[in-house]
Amino acid sequence: MLVKLAWNGMKSKRKDYIVLLTGLVMAIAIFYMFQTLALNKGFTSDYAMINSMQLIFNVGSVLLAAVTFFYILYTNTFLLSLRQKEYGVFMLLGAKKRYIKNLMFVENMLIGIIALIIGVAVGIGLSALVARLIMGQMNVSLDGYQSFYTPSMLVTFGFFLFLFFVTSIWNHVRLSKIEVLDLVNADAKADKTVMKEKANIITIIAGIISLMIGYVSLIFMEQLREIGVFSSAIMTTLGTYLIFSSFIPMIVKCLKYNRKWNEKGIQSFTFSQLMFRVHSLKKLLATVAMLIALGAGAISGGLAFKNNGEITVDRTMVYDTTIHTPSAEEENIIDKIPFIEESEYRYKADGEFDYFLKEDLEDQRPLINTEMVRESTEVKRLEAALPDEKDSLRDVQDKARNGSFEMEHEWSLFLNTLQDTYTNQPLIVSQNVYEDIESEEQTVFVGKTDDFMAYTDQWAALDEIKQEQMDTETAEESYGVTSKYAMYKSYDTVATGTVFMGFFLGVAFLAMMASCLMFKVLSGANQDISRYEMLRKIGVKKKLLERSVYKELFLVFLFPAILGVTHVLIGMNMFSFIIYEPYYRIWVSIALFILIYALYYLLTVKMYKEMVLPDKDV
């Protein structure tokens, strides 16, 4: 009987429940997707690159779980507001409060289970899609990966059933504390808009100062480090809440008392509605602004981190490839790459030293990074003087052993990049000394293209050949190749996981943020119905009232959007000391936010109009 009543109650508010279900399904689907990549150990253990990403998706799961918990807690409050008057009428007609609480509990669990089933189904499809995208980026086979993964499904069901149970109990307790008359008259409560001028001015000043401290901490994060992390998080959050509790209401009040704007059409009514709205929503609007910053920031951070890999390897290693005594197969690949800079140096090795021929280095002066400071790093021709040794081979070796062999630091850095092994000390010797070394002569080829990323297939093929040579020489699996491409792939593996985590976490944050704002606006719509009815009865046209709704809700959505985007634009600077271009394609995250936000704004307007301006003749 309870299930039937709960189902009928949900059907009567199906439009509201569909919107609620959409947000829950998205959260569940993304959470399940993260679990398939975090728990699928049978697959990840076979791929070191994928295994290194497990931590990223575990962290993402924890963040998503935390946000989802508060999202579900809030949406359940919305559910209670939808039915509270109906519950009050049931109690007046004789229904016991215990029965009503049980009915509400069943409703909450029922919508939770429906959302779980749909969410996991969507999550399975999403997992298959995302896995293909990630594995395609890393050229890894999908063998062993399961988008339909039982452990991930069990974790998802267990976690969300627990959340639905806890939030249902929370609503159960809240309902116990509400009197019957308060439930029946819930729509008739007036909003409080009392503003004490002196206290408000103090709050505005405190909010501006807090925001400035937070922004300064973000801008100078490299200098402040740990202090900056804590001060930026605390002061930016505090400033946001203070601004929305004082400064935004003051702006609305100024709009209301501007005669030029206020007396035009029915804008007096619009601004009055907005004054009530911002006072009841000020805490939520501040939360929305912070979630916008987190959501758009997560997407921007992922894209910037991904882009950072290519820049990092380019600034770390000037030459795109370094090959020792190229084989015929390697020569064939090299010949097909259009190098803009290439050189070949001769050297000999005796197990203690690598002897590089001075004449080769003089004739083919290499390119180097001038400084390892990210703002001023540039590539230039190495101009440092070469050692002018007149000594014999034995004297050169003795000087190297006692540390008196003189060689410019820049030459030492360059030669280290040429070495196949870092166990030998590099030395530069003249032709006479070089000829006295009784070792087989070897060569090392270095080449630089105009675009490292345009020839990734060739770099991968060269690394594969080198790895096979190393495995053959040691008769067992050896350490990986330490090439520029290997460095890039190692970085890119983690970056790829970060991009996808940032993207889906960002979308989840943005969707939950917008839906929370929508739920809050709609939950107060019942109190506005009488006001709109009154205006329609005195002859105000419906089109004018619809315009009023558009303007009012536009400003409600606009305030947190402005501050949230400002947080993102300033906040991305905090990554400047670990990411070369923190603002790389930031327009993507902002455009995605605007798209999601606009869709929720239009949906909110549509549903709000249907509630306060139903299609009927007055």
VMD Tcl script that draws the C-alpha trace (Angstrom):
set ca {
  {0.00 0.00 0.00}
  {2.82 2.40 0.90}
  {4.63 1.65 -2.36}
  {1.45 2.30 -4.35}
  {0.81 5.62 -2.59}
  {4.46 6.63 -3.05}
  {4.31 5.73 -6.75}
  {1.09 7.75 -7.23}
  {2.67 10.69 -5.43}
  {5.72 10.54 -7.69}
  {3.51 10.37 -10.79}
  {1.71 13.54 -9.72}
  {5.05 15.38 -9.64}
  {6.66 13.47 -12.49}
  {8.23 16.51 -14.19}
  {10.04 17.49 -11.00}
  {11.11 13.90 -10.37}
  {12.42 13.50 -13.95}
  {14.72 16.48 -13.44}
  {15.84 15.06 -10.11}
  {16.40 11.63 -11.66}
  {18.55 13.13 -14.42}
  {21.00 14.60 -11.92}
  {21.13 11.41 -9.87}
  {21.59 9.20 -12.94}
  {24.52 11.33 -14.10}
  {26.21 11.14 -10.68}
  {25.72 7.37 -10.46}
  {26.89 6.75 -14.05}
  {30.10 8.76 -13.59}
  {30.79 7.13 -10.21}
  {30.38 3.66 -11.74}
  {32.69 4.60 -14.62}
  {35.39 5.68 -12.18}
  {35.05 2.39 -10.29}
  {35.55 0.25 -13.43}
  {38.87 2.00 -14.05}
  {39.89 2.02 -10.37}
  {38.92 -1.55 -9.38}
  {39.47 -3.57 -12.58}
  {42.79 -5.02 -11.31}
  {42.75 -8.00 -13.65}
  {43.07 -5.55 -16.52}
  {45.27 -2.87 -14.97}
  {47.90 -5.31 -13.66}
  {48.76 -6.22 -17.27}
  {49.42 -2.60 -18.23}
  {51.84 -0.53 -16.17}
  {50.60 2.70 -17.78}
  {46.98 1.99 -16.86}
  {47.95 0.77 -13.39}
  {49.57 4.14 -12.67}
  {46.22 5.81 -13.36}
  {44.35 3.85 -10.69}
  {45.26 6.36 -7.99}
  {43.87 9.20 -10.11}
  {40.50 7.53 -10.52}
  {40.39 6.52 -6.85}
  {40.92 10.16 -5.89}
  {38.24 11.15 -8.41}
  {35.84 8.63 -6.88}
  {36.36 10.11 -3.40}
  {35.79 13.68 -4.64}
  {32.71 12.66 -6.58}
  {31.37 10.71 -3.58}
  {31.75 13.75 -1.31}
  {29.96 16.12 -3.71}
  {27.28 13.51 -4.45}
  {26.55 13.07 -0.74}
  {25.71 16.75 -0.28}
  {23.88 16.84 -3.62}
  {21.58 13.97 -2.60}
  {21.09 15.53 0.83}
  {19.93 18.73 -0.84}
  {17.73 17.06 -3.44}
  {15.97 15.13 -0.69}
  {15.21 18.46 0.94}
  {13.68 19.46 -2.38}
  {11.58 16.27 -2.33}
  {10.28 17.16 1.11}
  {9.35 20.68 -0.04}
  {7.43 19.23 -3.00}
  {5.14 17.12 -0.85}
  {5.08 18.83 2.55}
  {1.69 20.52 2.05}
  {0.27 17.25 0.77}
  {1.66 15.45 3.84}
  {0.07 18.10 6.10}
  {-3.34 17.58 4.47}
  {-3.01 13.79 4.96}
  {-2.35 14.39 8.67}
  {-5.30 16.74 9.02}
  {-7.49 14.05 7.50}
  {-6.38 11.61 10.19}
  {-3.22 9.96 8.90}
  {-0.71 9.32 11.65}
  {2.68 11.04 11.43}
  {4.43 7.67 11.64}
  {2.56 6.56 8.51}
  {3.53 9.76 6.65}
  {7.19 9.36 7.64}
  {7.16 5.78 6.37}
  {5.53 6.95 3.13}
  {8.24 9.57 2.61}
  {10.96 7.02 3.39}
  {9.56 4.63 0.77}
  {9.35 7.45 -1.80}
  {12.97 8.43 -1.23}
  {14.22 4.85 -1.46}
  {12.04 4.15 -4.50}
  {13.39 7.07 -6.51}
  {16.89 6.13 -5.37}
  {16.58 2.55 -6.60}
  {15.13 3.69 -9.95}
  {18.01 6.15 -10.35}
  {20.51 3.41 -9.43}
  {19.23 0.97 -12.04}
  {19.18 3.58 -14.81}
  {22.47 5.13 -13.64}
  {24.39 1.85 -13.64}
  {23.00 1.01 -17.11}
  {24.14 4.41 -18.40}
  {27.43 3.95 -16.55}
  {28.12 0.66 -18.36}
  {27.74 2.38 -21.73}
  {29.74 5.39 -20.56}
  {32.52 3.12 -19.26}
  {32.84 1.34 -22.60}
  {33.01 4.68 -24.44}
  {35.50 6.33 -22.08}
  {37.70 3.23 -21.92}
  {38.00 3.21 -25.70}
  {38.91 6.89 -25.69}
  {41.53 6.51 -22.97}
  {43.07 3.30 -24.35}
  {43.05 4.80 -27.83}
  {45.05 7.76 -26.54}
  {47.65 5.39 -25.06}
  {47.58 2.71 -27.79}
  {46.65 0.03 -25.27}
  {44.52 -3.01 -26.08}
  {41.14 -3.38 -24.37}
  {41.74 -7.11 -23.76}
  {40.66 -7.91 -20.22}
  {38.73 -4.69 -19.65}
  {35.10 -5.13 -18.60}
  {32.66 -2.25 -18.72}
  {30.13 -4.59 -17.09}
  {32.20 -5.27 -13.95}
  {30.55 -6.91 -10.93}
  {32.84 -5.49 -8.17}
  {32.31 -1.94 -9.50}
  {28.57 -2.55 -9.64}
  {28.51 -3.82 -6.05}
  {30.50 -0.81 -4.79}
  {28.20 1.58 -6.66}
  {25.02 -0.08 -5.40}
  {26.37 -0.30 -1.86}
  {27.54 3.31 -1.72}
  {24.39 4.88 -3.18}
  {21.97 2.66 -1.26}
  {23.78 3.77 1.89}
  {23.48 7.42 0.79}
  {19.77 7.07 -0.01}
  {19.18 5.37 3.34}
  {21.04 8.08 5.30}
  {19.29 10.95 3.51}
  {15.90 9.25 3.92}
  {16.53 8.98 7.66}
  {17.57 12.65 7.62}
  {14.25 13.66 6.06}
  {12.49 11.32 8.47}
  {14.01 13.23 11.40}
  {13.26 16.62 9.84}
  {9.62 15.71 9.30}
  {9.35 14.65 12.95}
  {10.23 18.17 14.06}
  {7.70 19.96 11.81}
  {4.23 20.63 13.17}
  {1.15 19.76 11.08}
  {0.07 23.40 10.69}
  {3.58 24.35 9.55}
  {3.32 21.69 6.82}
  {-0.11 22.87 5.69}
  {0.89 26.55 5.70}
  {4.39 26.03 4.31}
  {3.52 28.02 1.18}
  {2.25 30.98 3.16}
  {5.46 31.82 5.03}
  {6.93 35.23 4.31}
  {10.54 35.73 3.34}
  {12.67 37.85 5.65}
  {14.55 40.65 3.94}
  {15.70 42.71 6.92}
  {19.05 44.37 6.19}
  {20.94 46.28 8.88}
  {22.93 48.94 7.04}
  {25.96 49.12 9.37}
  {26.28 45.37 9.73}
  {25.83 44.99 5.98}
  {28.62 47.49 5.18}
  {30.98 45.71 7.58}
  {30.13 42.38 5.96}
  {30.74 43.80 2.46}
  {34.15 45.17 3.48}
  {35.06 41.87 5.16}
  {33.95 39.96 2.04}
  {35.99 42.14 -0.33}
  {39.09 41.89 1.90}
  {38.69 38.10 2.18}
  {38.37 37.75 -1.60}
  {41.40 39.97 -2.19}
  {43.50 37.90 0.22}
  {42.30 34.73 -1.48}
  {43.08 36.09 -4.96}
  {46.52 37.36 -3.90}
  {47.27 33.89 -2.47}
  {46.28 32.32 -5.80}
  {48.36 34.76 -7.84}
  {51.47 34.34 -5.67}
  {51.02 30.61 -5.05}
  {54.59 29.83 -6.17}
  {56.02 32.04 -3.43}
  {53.51 31.14 -0.70}
  {53.30 27.37 -1.43}
  {51.58 25.52 1.48}
  {50.45 28.75 3.14}
  {48.98 29.89 -0.17}
  {47.01 26.66 -0.62}
  {45.28 27.03 2.75}
  {44.82 30.81 2.67}
  {43.43 30.80 -0.89}
  {40.94 28.01 -0.14}
  {39.76 29.48 3.18}
  {39.69 33.17 2.26}
  {38.18 32.73 -1.22}
  {35.39 30.56 0.17}
  {34.77 32.92 3.11}
  {34.80 35.96 0.81}
  {32.34 34.31 -1.58}
  {29.79 33.63 1.17}
  {30.20 37.11 2.67}
  {29.76 38.76 -0.76}
  {26.55 36.85 -1.45}
  {25.15 37.53 2.00}
  {25.73 41.29 1.78}
  {27.01 42.76 -1.51}
  {24.61 41.00 -3.91}
  {21.50 41.99 -1.87}
  {22.83 45.57 -1.88}
  {23.15 45.51 -5.69}
  {19.56 44.26 -6.01}
  {18.42 46.96 -3.58}
  {20.12 49.62 -5.71}
  {18.34 48.27 -8.79}
  {15.07 48.34 -6.90}
  {15.47 51.97 -5.84}
  {16.63 53.23 -9.23}
  {13.49 55.02 -10.42}
  {14.50 54.96 -14.09}
  {14.64 51.15 -14.12}
  {12.13 50.40 -11.40}
  {9.22 52.33 -12.93}
  {9.57 50.82 -16.39}
  {6.80 48.26 -17.10}
  {6.43 45.78 -14.24}
  {10.11 45.86 -13.29}
  {9.11 47.06 -9.82}
  {7.52 43.62 -9.34}
  {10.55 41.89 -10.93}
  {13.04 43.59 -8.61}
  {10.81 42.97 -5.59}
  {10.71 39.27 -6.47}
  {14.48 39.32 -6.94}
  {14.99 40.90 -3.50}
  {13.07 38.06 -1.86}
  {14.90 35.55 -4.05}
  {18.49 36.57 -3.29}
  {17.83 36.65 0.45}
  {16.47 33.11 0.46}
  {19.13 31.87 -1.97}
  {22.25 33.74 -0.85}
  {23.94 30.72 0.78}
  {23.09 28.49 -2.15}
  {24.25 31.09 -4.68}
  {27.63 31.23 -2.91}
  {27.83 27.42 -3.02}
  {26.94 27.45 -6.72}
  {29.73 29.98 -7.39}
  {32.24 27.70 -5.65}
  {31.00 24.64 -7.56}
  {31.32 26.55 -10.84}
  {34.93 27.30 -9.93}
  {35.58 23.65 -9.02}
  {33.82 22.25 -12.09}
  {35.27 24.58 -14.71}
  {38.62 24.53 -12.90}
  {38.76 20.71 -12.98}
  {38.22 20.68 -16.75}
  {40.72 23.51 -17.35}
  {43.29 21.89 -15.09}
  {43.01 18.57 -16.91}
  {43.49 20.18 -20.34}
  {46.43 22.29 -19.13}
  {48.09 19.28 -17.49}
  {47.71 17.27 -20.70}
  {49.27 20.07 -22.76}
  {52.08 20.38 -20.22}
  {53.62 17.04 -21.28}
  {54.69 18.19 -24.73}
  {56.08 21.49 -23.42}
  {57.92 19.75 -20.57}
  {59.77 17.26 -22.78}
  {60.59 19.98 -25.33}
  {62.18 22.12 -22.63}
  {63.88 19.17 -20.95}
  {65.34 17.57 -24.09}
  {66.22 19.69 -27.12}
  {66.71 16.81 -29.56}
  {63.76 14.60 -30.46}
  {65.79 11.40 -30.78}
  {69.19 10.07 -29.74}
  {70.32 6.78 -31.33}
  {73.58 4.97 -30.65}
  {75.16 3.27 -33.67}
  {71.90 3.09 -35.66}
  {70.99 -0.29 -37.13}
  {69.75 -0.69 -40.70}
  {66.16 -0.75 -39.44}
  {66.69 2.43 -37.43}
  {68.44 4.11 -40.38}
  {65.41 3.33 -42.53}
  {63.09 5.11 -40.07}
  {65.45 8.07 -39.62}
  {65.70 8.63 -43.38}
  {61.92 9.18 -43.55}
  {61.89 11.92 -40.88}
  {62.53 15.51 -42.11}
  {64.96 16.75 -39.45}
  {65.70 20.47 -39.28}
  {68.80 19.77 -37.17}
  {70.85 16.55 -37.13}
  {74.36 15.57 -36.11}
  {76.43 12.43 -35.61}
  {79.21 12.22 -33.03}
  {81.91 9.57 -32.65}
  {82.97 8.21 -29.26}
  {84.70 5.27 -27.58}
  {83.93 3.64 -24.23}
  {86.18 1.59 -21.94}
  {83.78 0.82 -19.08}
  {84.93 3.81 -17.00}
  {84.84 6.75 -19.40}
  {83.05 7.75 -22.61}
  {85.55 9.58 -24.83}
  {83.94 11.99 -27.30}
  {85.97 13.29 -30.22}
  {86.69 17.02 -29.84}
  {86.78 17.70 -33.61}
  {83.23 16.33 -34.11}
  {81.87 18.53 -31.33}
  {83.67 21.56 -32.73}
  {82.41 21.03 -36.28}
  {78.82 20.23 -35.20}
  {78.13 22.48 -32.23}
  {74.87 21.25 -30.65}
  {71.73 23.05 -29.54}
  {71.08 23.39 -25.80}
  {68.59 25.00 -23.43}
  {70.11 28.23 -22.13}
  {68.49 28.14 -18.71}
  {66.28 25.77 -16.80}
  {64.04 28.65 -15.74}
  {60.62 28.22 -17.32}
  {60.08 31.90 -18.18}
  {63.39 32.32 -20.00}
  {64.27 28.88 -21.34}
  {65.30 29.09 -24.98}
  {67.27 26.97 -27.41}
  {70.63 28.27 -28.63}
  {73.87 27.00 -30.16}
  {76.43 25.86 -27.56}
  {79.28 28.36 -27.76}
  {81.35 27.38 -24.72}
  {85.04 26.64 -25.28}
  {86.15 23.03 -25.68}
  {88.90 21.57 -23.42}
  {92.40 22.30 -24.76}
  {94.15 19.15 -23.56}
  {97.77 18.44 -24.61}
  {98.15 15.52 -22.23}
  {98.40 11.83 -23.02}
  {95.53 9.37 -22.54}
  {96.86 8.31 -19.13}
  {97.16 11.92 -17.94}
  {93.59 12.64 -19.10}
  {92.33 9.57 -17.17}
  {94.26 10.56 -14.01}
  {92.85 14.10 -14.12}
  {89.33 12.74 -14.58}
  {89.78 10.40 -11.60}
  {91.02 13.11 -9.24}
  {88.46 15.66 -10.48}
  {90.86 18.10 -12.13}
  {89.74 17.50 -15.74}
  {88.44 20.90 -16.87}
  {85.31 21.02 -19.03}
  {82.63 23.68 -19.32}
  {79.45 22.80 -17.43}
  {77.31 23.25 -20.54}
  {79.38 20.64 -22.40}
  {79.03 18.25 -19.48}
  {75.22 18.67 -19.50}
  {75.03 18.07 -23.24}
  {77.24 14.97 -23.17}
  {75.11 13.49 -20.39}
  {72.13 13.64 -22.77}
  {74.14 11.67 -25.36}
  {75.17 8.83 -23.08}
  {73.54 5.45 -23.44}
  {74.43 4.65 -19.83}
  {75.05 7.09 -16.98}
  {77.69 4.88 -15.29}
  {80.57 6.25 -17.41}
  {82.04 9.74 -17.02}
  {81.98 11.70 -20.31}
  {85.27 13.23 -21.49}
  {86.22 15.34 -24.52}
  {89.54 14.36 -26.07}
  {91.56 15.42 -29.10}
  {92.20 13.27 -32.18}
  {95.62 12.11 -30.91}
  {94.29 10.90 -27.57}
  {91.20 9.40 -29.23}
  {93.37 7.22 -31.49}
  {95.25 5.80 -28.48}
  {92.01 4.42 -26.96}
  {91.81 0.68 -27.63}
  {88.04 0.39 -27.88}
  {85.59 -0.04 -30.72}
  {84.42 3.24 -32.20}
  {80.71 3.99 -31.84}
  {78.48 6.80 -33.07}
  {75.52 8.63 -31.60}
  {72.95 10.31 -33.86}
  {70.83 13.24 -32.63}
  {67.99 14.85 -34.56}
  {65.42 17.59 -34.06}
  {62.24 18.14 -36.10}
  {60.03 21.21 -36.38}
  {57.17 19.38 -34.60}
  {57.89 16.55 -32.16}
  {54.22 15.49 -31.94}
  {53.92 15.05 -35.72}
  {56.20 11.98 -35.70}
  {55.05 10.05 -32.63}
  {54.64 6.83 -34.65}
  {58.29 6.99 -35.72}
  {59.53 7.74 -32.18}
  {57.46 4.81 -30.88}
  {58.97 2.48 -33.54}
  {62.53 3.58 -32.67}
  {61.87 2.99 -28.94}
  {60.46 -0.45 -29.66}
  {63.61 -1.41 -31.61}
  {65.82 -0.07 -28.80}
  {63.85 -1.99 -26.18}
  {64.26 -5.23 -28.14}
  {68.01 -4.61 -28.39}
  {68.27 -4.01 -24.64}
  {66.28 -7.16 -23.85}
  {68.49 -9.21 -26.21}
  {71.74 -7.87 -24.74}
  {70.73 -8.65 -21.16}
  {68.98 -11.95 -22.05}
  {66.06 -10.84 -19.89}
  {63.53 -8.04 -19.66}
  {65.48 -4.83 -19.01}
  {64.56 -1.38 -17.83}
  {62.54 0.79 -20.18}
  {64.01 3.10 -22.79}
  {64.88 6.60 -21.54}
  {64.14 8.57 -24.69}
  {62.29 11.85 -25.18}
  {59.27 9.93 -26.45}
  {59.38 7.55 -23.45}
  {59.42 10.56 -21.13}
  {56.47 12.06 -23.00}
  {54.46 8.81 -22.87}
  {55.11 8.39 -19.16}
  {53.83 11.90 -18.51}
  {50.99 11.58 -21.00}
  {49.67 8.41 -19.34}
  {48.97 10.20 -16.08}
  {47.85 13.33 -17.93}
  {45.31 11.37 -20.00}
  {43.72 9.97 -16.86}
  {43.74 13.44 -15.33}
  {42.01 14.93 -18.38}
  {39.19 12.40 -18.28}
  {38.87 12.64 -14.51}
  {38.83 16.44 -14.71}
  {36.30 16.42 -17.54}
  {33.79 14.07 -15.92}
  {34.25 15.51 -12.43}
  {33.83 18.97 -13.91}
  {30.67 18.03 -15.78}
  {29.32 16.32 -12.63}
  {30.04 19.40 -10.48}
  {28.51 21.77 -13.03}
  {25.40 19.65 -13.54}
  {24.85 19.16 -9.81}
  {25.47 22.85 -9.19}
  {22.94 23.98 -11.78}
  {20.34 21.40 -10.75}
  {20.65 22.40 -7.07}
  {19.95 26.02 -8.00}
  {17.05 24.92 -10.16}
  {15.57 22.79 -7.36}
  {15.84 25.65 -4.89}
  {14.09 28.08 -7.23}
  {11.33 25.61 -8.04}
  {10.83 24.61 -4.40}
  {9.82 28.22 -3.65}
  {7.58 28.55 -6.69}
  {4.42 27.61 -4.77}
  {4.83 30.75 -2.65}
  {4.92 32.88 -5.82}
  {1.77 31.53 -7.45}
  {-0.59 33.88 -5.58}
  {1.48 36.93 -6.58}
  {1.35 36.09 -10.27}
  {-2.34 35.25 -10.06}
  {-3.02 38.65 -8.49}
  {-1.21 40.47 -11.31}
  {-3.06 38.49 -13.97}
  {-6.39 39.31 -12.31}
  {-5.72 43.04 -12.43}
  {-4.98 42.84 -16.14}
  {-1.22 42.33 -16.52}
  {-0.56 40.43 -19.73}
  {0.94 36.99 -19.52}
  {3.79 37.95 -21.89}
  {4.89 40.72 -19.52}
  {4.90 38.28 -16.62}
  {6.90 35.77 -18.66}
  {9.49 38.46 -19.43}
  {9.63 39.22 -15.73}
  {10.37 35.55 -15.01}
  {13.15 35.50 -17.61}
  {14.76 38.66 -16.19}
  {14.45 37.63 -12.56}
  {15.85 34.12 -13.01}
  {18.53 35.39 -15.40}
  {19.90 37.65 -12.67}
  {19.64 34.82 -10.13}
  {21.75 32.60 -12.41}
  {24.04 35.46 -13.47}
  {25.41 36.48 -10.04}
  {27.10 33.16 -9.16}
  {28.21 32.70 -12.78}
  {30.18 35.97 -12.75}
  {31.94 35.25 -9.46}
  {32.47 31.56 -10.30}
  {34.14 32.34 -13.66}
  {36.24 35.03 -11.95}
  {37.42 32.40 -9.46}
  {38.43 30.16 -12.38}
  {40.24 32.89 -14.32}
  {42.26 33.95 -11.28}
  {42.48 30.52 -9.67}
  {44.16 28.78 -12.62}
  {47.19 30.94 -11.88}
  {47.84 28.75 -8.82}
  {49.16 26.05 -11.19}
  {51.65 28.39 -12.87}
  {54.61 27.00 -10.95}
  {53.93 23.39 -11.99}
  {52.24 23.90 -15.40}
  {53.78 25.99 -18.17}
  {50.47 27.17 -19.68}
  {47.74 26.93 -16.98}
  {45.28 28.86 -19.19}
  {45.64 26.45 -22.13}
  {42.22 26.21 -23.87}
  {40.44 27.55 -20.82}
  {37.70 28.66 -23.19}
  {36.67 24.99 -23.53}
  {35.73 24.67 -19.86}
  {34.01 28.08 -19.81}
  {32.06 27.26 -23.00}
  {30.99 23.91 -21.53}
  {29.91 25.63 -18.32}
  {27.89 28.23 -20.25}
  {26.20 25.46 -22.26}
  {25.22 23.41 -19.19}
  {24.24 26.52 -17.25}
  {22.12 27.90 -20.10}
  {20.28 24.58 -20.49}
  {19.44 24.48 -16.79}
  {18.42 28.16 -16.86}
  {16.00 27.57 -19.73}
  {14.67 24.40 -18.09}
  {14.18 26.26 -14.80}
  {12.33 29.08 -16.54}
  {10.11 26.62 -18.39}
  {9.18 24.64 -15.26}
  {8.77 27.78 -13.16}
  {6.41 29.34 -15.72}
  {4.33 26.17 -15.80}
  {3.94 26.39 -12.02}
  {3.22 30.13 -11.60}
  {1.68 30.89 -15.02}
  {-0.38 27.86 -16.00}
  {-2.22 27.96 -19.32}
  {-5.73 28.90 -18.22}
  {-8.12 31.79 -18.73}
  {-8.44 34.22 -15.86}
}
mol new
graphics top color blue
foreach p $ca { graphics top sphere $p radius 0.5 }
foreach p [lrange $ca 0 end-1] q [lrange $ca 1 end] { graphics top cylinder $p $q radius 0.2 }
display resetview
